[in-house]
Amino acid sequence: MRRYIIALVVGIPIALMLFVAAGYVHDEVIAADRVSRGVSVAGTDVSRLTLDDTFAVVASYEKTLVSQPVVLIIEGKAVELDPSDVSLDI
């Protein structure tokens, strides 16, 4: 009976570690053409997207940045800068 208890105490944690390791291997090796879990770009979740889809999300965000004016504070004065006025391109 004592051997079974020892086997369970040792075997269960090992089995759990192998399970977690298998999930990591799947994410990083088998699904290497996709972005890892838990990754976001400017608040947009890109987890598990393909690299091409992720580039499309980033390009869309870049277009948003270029189209919005930016307010800069210079020596206590607010200055609004329109990216199109200064030919800003990303």
Phi and psi restraints in degrees (range 20) as a CNS / XPLOR table:
assign (resid 1 and name C) (resid 2 and name N)
       (resid 2 and name CA) (resid 2 and name C) 1.0 -64.9 20.0 2
assign (resid 2 and name N) (resid 2 and name CA)
       (resid 2 and name C) (resid 3 and name N) 1.0 -36.1 20.0 2
assign (resid 2 and name C) (resid 3 and name N)
       (resid 3 and name CA) (resid 3 and name C) 1.0 -64.6 20.0 2
assign (resid 3 and name N) (resid 3 and name CA)
       (resid 3 and name C) (resid 4 and name N) 1.0 -37.2 20.0 2
assign (resid 3 and name C) (resid 4 and name N)
       (resid 4 and name CA) (resid 4 and name C) 1.0 -66.4 20.0 2
assign (resid 4 and name N) (resid 4 and name CA)
       (resid 4 and name C) (resid 5 and name N) 1.0 -39.8 20.0 2
assign (resid 4 and name C) (resid 5 and name N)
       (resid 5 and name CA) (resid 5 and name C) 1.0 -64.9 20.0 2
assign (resid 5 and name N) (resid 5 and name CA)
       (resid 5 and name C) (resid 6 and name N) 1.0 -44.8 20.0 2
assign (resid 5 and name C) (resid 6 and name N)
       (resid 6 and name CA) (resid 6 and name C) 1.0 -62.9 20.0 2
assign (resid 6 and name N) (resid 6 and name CA)
       (resid 6 and name C) (resid 7 and name N) 1.0 -42.1 20.0 2
assign (resid 6 and name C) (resid 7 and name N)
       (resid 7 and name CA) (resid 7 and name C) 1.0 -62.0 20.0 2
assign (resid 7 and name N) (resid 7 and name CA)
       (resid 7 and name C) (resid 8 and name N) 1.0 -39.4 20.0 2
assign (resid 7 and name C) (resid 8 and name N)
       (resid 8 and name CA) (resid 8 and name C) 1.0 -69.1 20.0 2
assign (resid 8 and name N) (resid 8 and name CA)
       (resid 8 and name C) (resid 9 and name N) 1.0 -42.2 20.0 2
assign (resid 8 and name C) (resid 9 and name N)
       (resid 9 and name CA) (resid 9 and name C) 1.0 -64.8 20.0 2
assign (resid 9 and name N) (resid 9 and name CA)
       (resid 9 and name C) (resid 10 and name N) 1.0 -34.9 20.0 2
assign (resid 9 and name C) (resid 10 and name N)
       (resid 10 and name CA) (resid 10 and name C) 1.0 -87.7 20.0 2
assign (resid 10 and name N) (resid 10 and name CA)
       (resid 10 and name C) (resid 11 and name N) 1.0 -39.5 20.0 2
assign (resid 10 and name C) (resid 11 and name N)
       (resid 11 and name CA) (resid 11 and name C) 1.0 -71.3 20.0 2
assign (resid 11 and name N) (resid 11 and name CA)
       (resid 11 and name C) (resid 12 and name N) 1.0 -40.3 20.0 2
assign (resid 11 and name C) (resid 12 and name N)
       (resid 12 and name CA) (resid 12 and name C) 1.0 -63.8 20.0 2
assign (resid 12 and name N) (resid 12 and name CA)
       (resid 12 and name C) (resid 13 and name N) 1.0 -48.8 20.0 2
assign (resid 12 and name C) (resid 13 and name N)
       (resid 13 and name CA) (resid 13 and name C) 1.0 -61.7 20.0 2
assign (resid 13 and name N) (resid 13 and name CA)
       (resid 13 and name C) (resid 14 and name N) 1.0 -37.0 20.0 2
assign (resid 13 and name C) (resid 14 and name N)
       (resid 14 and name CA) (resid 14 and name C) 1.0 -64.6 20.0 2
assign (resid 14 and name N) (resid 14 and name CA)
       (resid 14 and name C) (resid 15 and name N) 1.0 -43.0 20.0 2
assign (resid 14 and name C) (resid 15 and name N)
       (resid 15 and name CA) (resid 15 and name C) 1.0 -63.0 20.0 2
assign (resid 15 and name N) (resid 15 and name CA)
       (resid 15 and name C) (resid 16 and name N) 1.0 -40.4 20.0 2
assign (resid 15 and name C) (resid 16 and name N)
       (resid 16 and name CA) (resid 16 and name C) 1.0 -64.8 20.0 2
assign (resid 16 and name N) (resid 16 and name CA)
       (resid 16 and name C) (resid 17 and name N) 1.0 -41.7 20.0 2
assign (resid 16 and name C) (resid 17 and name N)
       (resid 17 and name CA) (resid 17 and name C) 1.0 -64.2 20.0 2
assign (resid 17 and name N) (resid 17 and name CA)
       (resid 17 and name C) (resid 18 and name N) 1.0 -39.8 20.0 2
assign (resid 17 and name C) (resid 18 and name N)
       (resid 18 and name CA) (resid 18 and name C) 1.0 -65.5 20.0 2
assign (resid 18 and name N) (resid 18 and name CA)
       (resid 18 and name C) (resid 19 and name N) 1.0 -37.6 20.0 2
assign (resid 18 and name C) (resid 19 and name N)
       (resid 19 and name CA) (resid 19 and name C) 1.0 -63.0 20.0 2
assign (resid 19 and name N) (resid 19 and name CA)
       (resid 19 and name C) (resid 20 and name N) 1.0 -46.1 20.0 2
assign (resid 19 and name C) (resid 20 and name N)
       (resid 20 and name CA) (resid 20 and name C) 1.0 -64.7 20.0 2
assign (resid 20 and name N) (resid 20 and name CA)
       (resid 20 and name C) (resid 21 and name N) 1.0 -42.5 20.0 2
assign (resid 20 and name C) (resid 21 and name N)
       (resid 21 and name CA) (resid 21 and name C) 1.0 -62.2 20.0 2
assign (resid 21 and name N) (resid 21 and name CA)
       (resid 21 and name C) (resid 22 and name N) 1.0 -38.8 20.0 2
assign (resid 21 and name C) (resid 22 and name N)
       (resid 22 and name CA) (resid 22 and name C) 1.0 -63.5 20.0 2
assign (resid 22 and name N) (resid 22 and name CA)
       (resid 22 and name C) (resid 23 and name N) 1.0 -39.1 20.0 2
assign (resid 22 and name C) (resid 23 and name N)
       (resid 23 and name CA) (resid 23 and name C) 1.0 -64.6 20.0 2
assign (resid 23 and name N) (resid 23 and name CA)
       (resid 23 and name C) (resid 24 and name N) 1.0 -40.4 20.0 2
assign (resid 23 and name C) (resid 24 and name N)
       (resid 24 and name CA) (resid 24 and name C) 1.0 -64.6 20.0 2
assign (resid 24 and name N) (resid 24 and name CA)
       (resid 24 and name C) (resid 25 and name N) 1.0 -45.2 20.0 2
assign (resid 24 and name C) (resid 25 and name N)
       (resid 25 and name CA) (resid 25 and name C) 1.0 -61.0 20.0 2
assign (resid 25 and name N) (resid 25 and name CA)
       (resid 25 and name C) (resid 26 and name N) 1.0 -42.3 20.0 2
assign (resid 25 and name C) (resid 26 and name N)
       (resid 26 and name CA) (resid 26 and name C) 1.0 -60.4 20.0 2
assign (resid 26 and name N) (resid 26 and name CA)
       (resid 26 and name C) (resid 27 and name N) 1.0 -47.1 20.0 2
assign (resid 26 and name C) (resid 27 and name N)
       (resid 27 and name CA) (resid 27 and name C) 1.0 -65.9 20.0 2
assign (resid 27 and name N) (resid 27 and name CA)
       (resid 27 and name C) (resid 28 and name N) 1.0 -41.7 20.0 2
assign (resid 27 and name C) (resid 28 and name N)
       (resid 28 and name CA) (resid 28 and name C) 1.0 -94.2 20.0 2
assign (resid 28 and name N) (resid 28 and name CA)
       (resid 28 and name C) (resid 29 and name N) 1.0 -25.2 20.0 2
assign (resid 28 and name C) (resid 29 and name N)
       (resid 29 and name CA) (resid 29 and name C) 1.0 -108.1 20.0 2
assign (resid 29 and name N) (resid 29 and name CA)
       (resid 29 and name C) (resid 30 and name N) 1.0 -54.6 20.0 2
assign (resid 29 and name C) (resid 30 and name N)
       (resid 30 and name CA) (resid 30 and name C) 1.0 -71.8 20.0 2
assign (resid 30 and name N) (resid 30 and name CA)
       (resid 30 and name C) (resid 31 and name N) 1.0 -39.7 20.0 2
assign (resid 30 and name C) (resid 31 and name N)
       (resid 31 and name CA) (resid 31 and name C) 1.0 -104.0 20.0 2
assign (resid 31 and name N) (resid 31 and name CA)
       (resid 31 and name C) (resid 32 and name N) 1.0 45.6 20.0 2
assign (resid 31 and name C) (resid 32 and name N)
       (resid 32 and name CA) (resid 32 and name C) 1.0 -69.2 20.0 2
assign (resid 32 and name N) (resid 32 and name CA)
       (resid 32 and name C) (resid 33 and name N) 1.0 -17.7 20.0 2
assign (resid 32 and name C) (resid 33 and name N)
       (resid 33 and name CA) (resid 33 and name C) 1.0 -85.5 20.0 2
assign (resid 33 and name N) (resid 33 and name CA)
       (resid 33 and name C) (resid 34 and name N) 1.0 8.2 20.0 2
assign (resid 33 and name C) (resid 34 and name N)
       (resid 34 and name CA) (resid 34 and name C) 1.0 -122.4 20.0 2
assign (resid 34 and name N) (resid 34 and name CA)
       (resid 34 and name C) (resid 35 and name N) 1.0 156.7 20.0 2
assign (resid 34 and name C) (resid 35 and name N)
       (resid 35 and name CA) (resid 35 and name C) 1.0 -72.0 20.0 2
assign (resid 35 and name N) (resid 35 and name CA)
       (resid 35 and name C) (resid 36 and name N) 1.0 144.5 20.0 2
assign (resid 35 and name C) (resid 36 and name N)
       (resid 36 and name CA) (resid 36 and name C) 1.0 -63.7 20.0 2
assign (resid 36 and name N) (resid 36 and name CA)
       (resid 36 and name C) (resid 37 and name N) 1.0 163.8 20.0 2
assign (resid 36 and name C) (resid 37 and name N)
       (resid 37 and name CA) (resid 37 and name C) 1.0 -69.9 20.0 2
assign (resid 37 and name N) (resid 37 and name CA)
       (resid 37 and name C) (resid 38 and name N) 1.0 149.9 20.0 2
assign (resid 37 and name C) (resid 38 and name N)
       (resid 38 and name CA) (resid 38 and name C) 1.0 79.6 20.0 2
assign (resid 38 and name N) (resid 38 and name CA)
       (resid 38 and name C) (resid 39 and name N) 1.0 15.5 20.0 2
assign (resid 38 and name C) (resid 39 and name N)
       (resid 39 and name CA) (resid 39 and name C) 1.0 -100.6 20.0 2
assign (resid 39 and name N) (resid 39 and name CA)
       (resid 39 and name C) (resid 40 and name N) 1.0 133.4 20.0 2
assign (resid 39 and name C) (resid 40 and name N)
       (resid 40 and name CA) (resid 40 and name C) 1.0 -134.8 20.0 2
assign (resid 40 and name N) (resid 40 and name CA)
       (resid 40 and name C) (resid 41 and name N) 1.0 154.5 20.0 2
assign (resid 40 and name C) (resid 41 and name N)
       (resid 41 and name CA) (resid 41 and name C) 1.0 -122.8 20.0 2
assign (resid 41 and name N) (resid 41 and name CA)
       (resid 41 and name C) (resid 42 and name N) 1.0 113.3 20.0 2
assign (resid 41 and name C) (resid 42 and name N)
       (resid 42 and name CA) (resid 42 and name C) 1.0 51.7 20.0 2
assign (resid 42 and name N) (resid 42 and name CA)
       (resid 42 and name C) (resid 43 and name N) 1.0 41.8 20.0 2
assign (resid 42 and name C) (resid 43 and name N)
       (resid 43 and name CA) (resid 43 and name C) 1.0 84.8 20.0 2
assign (resid 43 and name N) (resid 43 and name CA)
       (resid 43 and name C) (resid 44 and name N) 1.0 -2.1 20.0 2
assign (resid 43 and name C) (resid 44 and name N)
       (resid 44 and name CA) (resid 44 and name C) 1.0 -100.1 20.0 2
assign (resid 44 and name N) (resid 44 and name CA)
       (resid 44 and name C) (resid 45 and name N) 1.0 123.4 20.0 2
assign (resid 44 and name C) (resid 45 and name N)
       (resid 45 and name CA) (resid 45 and name C) 1.0 -70.9 20.0 2
assign (resid 45 and name N) (resid 45 and name CA)
       (resid 45 and name C) (resid 46 and name N) 1.0 123.5 20.0 2
assign (resid 45 and name C) (resid 46 and name N)
       (resid 46 and name CA) (resid 46 and name C) 1.0 -116.6 20.0 2
assign (resid 46 and name N) (resid 46 and name CA)
       (resid 46 and name C) (resid 47 and name N) 1.0 13.7 20.0 2
assign (resid 46 and name C) (resid 47 and name N)
       (resid 47 and name CA) (resid 47 and name C) 1.0 -57.7 20.0 2
assign (resid 47 and name N) (resid 47 and name CA)
       (resid 47 and name C) (resid 48 and name N) 1.0 135.0 20.0 2
assign (resid 47 and name C) (resid 48 and name N)
       (resid 48 and name CA) (resid 48 and name C) 1.0 67.7 20.0 2
assign (resid 48 and name N) (resid 48 and name CA)
       (resid 48 and name C) (resid 49 and name N) 1.0 9.9 20.0 2
assign (resid 48 and name C) (resid 49 and name N)
       (resid 49 and name CA) (resid 49 and name C) 1.0 -81.3 20.0 2
assign (resid 49 and name N) (resid 49 and name CA)
       (resid 49 and name C) (resid 50 and name N) 1.0 154.8 20.0 2
assign (resid 49 and name C) (resid 50 and name N)
       (resid 50 and name CA) (resid 50 and name C) 1.0 -70.8 20.0 2
assign (resid 50 and name N) (resid 50 and name CA)
       (resid 50 and name C) (resid 51 and name N) 1.0 164.0 20.0 2
assign (resid 50 and name C) (resid 51 and name N)
       (resid 51 and name CA) (resid 51 and name C) 1.0 -62.9 20.0 2
assign (resid 51 and name N) (resid 51 and name CA)
       (resid 51 and name C) (resid 52 and name N) 1.0 -38.4 20.0 2
assign (resid 51 and name C) (resid 52 and name N)
       (resid 52 and name CA) (resid 52 and name C) 1.0 -63.5 20.0 2
assign (resid 52 and name N) (resid 52 and name CA)
       (resid 52 and name C) (resid 53 and name N) 1.0 -42.7 20.0 2
assign (resid 52 and name C) (resid 53 and name N)
       (resid 53 and name CA) (resid 53 and name C) 1.0 -65.2 20.0 2
assign (resid 53 and name N) (resid 53 and name CA)
       (resid 53 and name C) (resid 54 and name N) 1.0 -37.6 20.0 2
assign (resid 53 and name C) (resid 54 and name N)
       (resid 54 and name CA) (resid 54 and name C) 1.0 -65.7 20.0 2
assign (resid 54 and name N) (resid 54 and name CA)
       (resid 54 and name C) (resid 55 and name N) 1.0 -42.5 20.0 2
assign (resid 54 and name C) (resid 55 and name N)
       (resid 55 and name CA) (resid 55 and name C) 1.0 -61.0 20.0 2
assign (resid 55 and name N) (resid 55 and name CA)
       (resid 55 and name C) (resid 56 and name N) 1.0 -37.1 20.0 2
assign (resid 55 and name C) (resid 56 and name N)
       (resid 56 and name CA) (resid 56 and name C) 1.0 -65.3 20.0 2
assign (resid 56 and name N) (resid 56 and name CA)
       (resid 56 and name C) (resid 57 and name N) 1.0 -40.2 20.0 2
assign (resid 56 and name C) (resid 57 and name N)
       (resid 57 and name CA) (resid 57 and name C) 1.0 -63.4 20.0 2
assign (resid 57 and name N) (resid 57 and name CA)
       (resid 57 and name C) (resid 58 and name N) 1.0 -45.0 20.0 2
assign (resid 57 and name C) (resid 58 and name N)
       (resid 58 and name CA) (resid 58 and name C) 1.0 -65.2 20.0 2
assign (resid 58 and name N) (resid 58 and name CA)
       (resid 58 and name C) (resid 59 and name N) 1.0 -41.7 20.0 2
assign (resid 58 and name C) (resid 59 and name N)
       (resid 59 and name CA) (resid 59 and name C) 1.0 -62.4 20.0 2
assign (resid 59 and name N) (resid 59 and name CA)
       (resid 59 and name C) (resid 60 and name N) 1.0 -39.2 20.0 2
assign (resid 59 and name C) (resid 60 and name N)
       (resid 60 and name CA) (resid 60 and name C) 1.0 -64.1 20.0 2
assign (resid 60 and name N) (resid 60 and name CA)
       (resid 60 and name C) (resid 61 and name N) 1.0 -41.4 20.0 2
assign (resid 60 and name C) (resid 61 and name N)
       (resid 61 and name CA) (resid 61 and name C) 1.0 -65.7 20.0 2
assign (resid 61 and name N) (resid 61 and name CA)
       (resid 61 and name C) (resid 62 and name N) 1.0 -37.7 20.0 2
assign (resid 61 and name C) (resid 62 and name N)
       (resid 62 and name CA) (resid 62 and name C) 1.0 -61.6 20.0 2
assign (resid 62 and name N) (resid 62 and name CA)
       (resid 62 and name C) (resid 63 and name N) 1.0 -41.8 20.0 2
assign (resid 62 and name C) (resid 63 and name N)
       (resid 63 and name CA) (resid 63 and name C) 1.0 -62.0 20.0 2
assign (resid 63 and name N) (resid 63 and name CA)
       (resid 63 and name C) (resid 64 and name N) 1.0 -38.6 20.0 2
assign (resid 63 and name C) (resid 64 and name N)
       (resid 64 and name CA) (resid 64 and name C) 1.0 -63.3 20.0 2
assign (resid 64 and name N) (resid 64 and name CA)
       (resid 64 and name C) (resid 65 and name N) 1.0 -42.7 20.0 2
assign (resid 64 and name C) (resid 65 and name N)
       (resid 65 and name CA) (resid 65 and name C) 1.0 -63.3 20.0 2
assign (resid 65 and name N) (resid 65 and name CA)
       (resid 65 and name C) (resid 66 and name N) 1.0 -42.6 20.0 2
assign (resid 65 and name C) (resid 66 and name N)
       (resid 66 and name CA) (resid 66 and name C) 1.0 -69.6 20.0 2
assign (resid 66 and name N) (resid 66 and name CA)
       (resid 66 and name C) (resid 67 and name N) 1.0 -26.1 20.0 2
assign (resid 66 and name C) (resid 67 and name N)
       (resid 67 and name CA) (resid 67 and name C) 1.0 -89.0 20.0 2
assign (resid 67 and name N) (resid 67 and name CA)
       (resid 67 and name C) (resid 68 and name N) 1.0 -10.2 20.0 2
assign (resid 67 and name C) (resid 68 and name N)
       (resid 68 and name CA) (resid 68 and name C) 1.0 -102.8 20.0 2
assign (resid 68 and name N) (resid 68 and name CA)
       (resid 68 and name C) (resid 69 and name N) 1.0 135.7 20.0 2
assign (resid 68 and name C) (resid 69 and name N)
       (resid 69 and name CA) (resid 69 and name C) 1.0 -67.8 20.0 2
assign (resid 69 and name N) (resid 69 and name CA)
       (resid 69 and name C) (resid 70 and name N) 1.0 153.7 20.0 2
assign (resid 69 and name C) (resid 70 and name N)
       (resid 70 and name CA) (resid 70 and name C) 1.0 -117.5 20.0 2
assign (resid 70 and name N) (resid 70 and name CA)
       (resid 70 and name C) (resid 71 and name N) 1.0 136.7 20.0 2
assign (resid 70 and name C) (resid 71 and name N)
       (resid 71 and name CA) (resid 71 and name C) 1.0 -100.9 20.0 2
assign (resid 71 and name N) (resid 71 and name CA)
       (resid 71 and name C) (resid 72 and name N) 1.0 120.0 20.0 2
assign (resid 71 and name C) (resid 72 and name N)
       (resid 72 and name CA) (resid 72 and name C) 1.0 -108.0 20.0 2
assign (resid 72 and name N) (resid 72 and name CA)
       (resid 72 and name C) (resid 73 and name N) 1.0 141.5 20.0 2
assign (resid 72 and name C) (resid 73 and name N)
       (resid 73 and name CA) (resid 73 and name C) 1.0 -105.2 20.0 2
assign (resid 73 and name N) (resid 73 and name CA)
       (resid 73 and name C) (resid 74 and name N) 1.0 112.6 20.0 2
assign (resid 73 and name C) (resid 74 and name N)
       (resid 74 and name CA) (resid 74 and name C) 1.0 -120.3 20.0 2
assign (resid 74 and name N) (resid 74 and name CA)
       (resid 74 and name C) (resid 75 and name N) 1.0 115.7 20.0 2
assign (resid 74 and name C) (resid 75 and name N)
       (resid 75 and name CA) (resid 75 and name C) 1.0 50.6 20.0 2
assign (resid 75 and name N) (resid 75 and name CA)
       (resid 75 and name C) (resid 76 and name N) 1.0 43.6 20.0 2
assign (resid 75 and name C) (resid 76 and name N)
       (resid 76 and name CA) (resid 76 and name C) 1.0 82.4 20.0 2
assign (resid 76 and name N) (resid 76 and name CA)
       (resid 76 and name C) (resid 77 and name N) 1.0 -3.6 20.0 2
assign (resid 76 and name C) (resid 77 and name N)
       (resid 77 and name CA) (resid 77 and name C) 1.0 -107.0 20.0 2
assign (resid 77 and name N) (resid 77 and name CA)
       (resid 77 and name C) (resid 78 and name N) 1.0 135.8 20.0 2
assign (resid 77 and name C) (resid 78 and name N)
       (resid 78 and name CA) (resid 78 and name C) 1.0 -84.9 20.0 2
assign (resid 78 and name N) (resid 78 and name CA)
       (resid 78 and name C) (resid 79 and name N) 1.0 128.2 20.0 2
assign (resid 78 and name C) (resid 79 and name N)
       (resid 79 and name CA) (resid 79 and name C) 1.0 -124.7 20.0 2
assign (resid 79 and name N) (resid 79 and name CA)
       (resid 79 and name C) (resid 80 and name N) 1.0 125.1 20.0 2
assign (resid 79 and name C) (resid 80 and name N)
       (resid 80 and name CA) (resid 80 and name C) 1.0 -92.8 20.0 2
assign (resid 80 and name N) (resid 80 and name CA)
       (resid 80 and name C) (resid 81 and name N) 1.0 130.0 20.0 2
assign (resid 80 and name C) (resid 81 and name N)
       (resid 81 and name CA) (resid 81 and name C) 1.0 -119.6 20.0 2
assign (resid 81 and name N) (resid 81 and name CA)
       (resid 81 and name C) (resid 82 and name N) 1.0 120.9 20.0 2
assign (resid 81 and name C) (resid 82 and name N)
       (resid 82 and name CA) (resid 82 and name C) 1.0 -91.9 20.0 2
assign (resid 82 and name N) (resid 82 and name CA)
       (resid 82 and name C) (resid 83 and name N) 1.0 120.7 20.0 2
assign (resid 82 and name C) (resid 83 and name N)
       (resid 83 and name CA) (resid 83 and name C) 1.0 -56.8 20.0 2
assign (resid 83 and name N) (resid 83 and name CA)
       (resid 83 and name C) (resid 84 and name N) 1.0 -33.2 20.0 2
assign (resid 83 and name C) (resid 84 and name N)
       (resid 84 and name CA) (resid 84 and name C) 1.0 -70.3 20.0 2
assign (resid 84 and name N) (resid 84 and name CA)
       (resid 84 and name C) (resid 85 and name N) 1.0 -27.4 20.0 2
assign (resid 84 and name C) (resid 85 and name N)
       (resid 85 and name CA) (resid 85 and name C) 1.0 -68.4 20.0 2
assign (resid 85 and name N) (resid 85 and name CA)
       (resid 85 and name C) (resid 86 and name N) 1.0 -29.0 20.0 2
assign (resid 85 and name C) (resid 86 and name N)
       (resid 86 and name CA) (resid 86 and name C) 1.0 -107.5 20.0 2
assign (resid 86 and name N) (resid 86 and name CA)
       (resid 86 and name C) (resid 87 and name N) 1.0 12.5 20.0 2
assign (resid 86 and name C) (resid 87 and name N)
       (resid 87 and name CA) (resid 87 and name C) 1.0 56.7 20.0 2
assign (resid 87 and name N) (resid 87 and name CA)
       (resid 87 and name C) (resid 88 and name N) 1.0 42.6 20.0 2
assign (resid 87 and name C) (resid 88 and name N)
       (resid 88 and name CA) (resid 88 and name C) 1.0 -72.0 20.0 2
assign (resid 88 and name N) (resid 88 and name CA)
       (resid 88 and name C) (resid 89 and name N) 1.0 131.7 20.0 2
assign (resid 88 and name C) (resid 89 and name N)
       (resid 89 and name CA) (resid 89 and name C) 1.0 -139.5 20.0 2
assign (resid 89 and name N) (resid 89 and name CA)
       (resid 89 and name C) (resid 90 and name N) 1.0 137.5 20.0 2
